[in-house]
Amino acid sequence: MDKQNETRRVMMTLSDQAIAKLDHLVAEKQRELNQNPELAKYNLRLNKSNILEAWLSKQ
């Protein structure tokens, strides 16, 4: 299964509480990126899929 399909499968099985925690984590990480001048200049955007793909790749 490729990364996108695995990410979609995991997203569909998450509870509302898990999605809320993931949203919070995305916002927190995005703030960290924006506060780092070296990274902020690239206008990087995180989303739930980015976080899940990173997590799944460590499993």
Secondary structure as GFF3:
##gff-version 3
##sequence-region A 1 59
A	DSSP	alpha_helix	3	13	.	.	.	ID=ss1
A	DSSP	alpha_helix	16	35	.	.	.	ID=ss2
A	DSSP	alpha_helix	37	40	.	.	.	ID=ss3
A	DSSP	alpha_helix	48	58	.	.	.	ID=ss4
###
